[in-house]
Amino acid sequence: MLLRRYNNIDYILNMDIDSGLTFIRKAFEKEEDAKLWDRYLVDYRNMGPENFITFEAYKQLAQSESVQPSATPKTKQETINEINEKVEKIINLTLKGGEANGV
């Protein structure tokens, strides 16, 4: 990402670690803002007076969506059961497919 934006990153590599990390973090933030802006422009085409929101509000909404808590993790046994079910489905599909082809 840095090379795409800046042709020569030697000055970043020569910075002290704290400054370099701050610079890289800021570059990632700018990259995310650019992606979000592109997404906003796509959604902007479908906005009217009744559902228009500013980019700042759109950005806050996107950030709040990305921070929502994830689902509770599965137990080891639930994961094993899920994998076994998927394997069984694949085996059944393979066997049924072979029968349909005259095997």
Buried (B, 14 or more C-beta within 10 A) or exposed (E): EBEEEEEEBEEBEEBEEEEBEEBBEEBEEEBBEEEBEEEBEEEEEEEEEEEEBEEEEBBEEBEEEEEEEEEEEEEEEEEEEEEEEEEEEEEEEEEEEEEEEEE
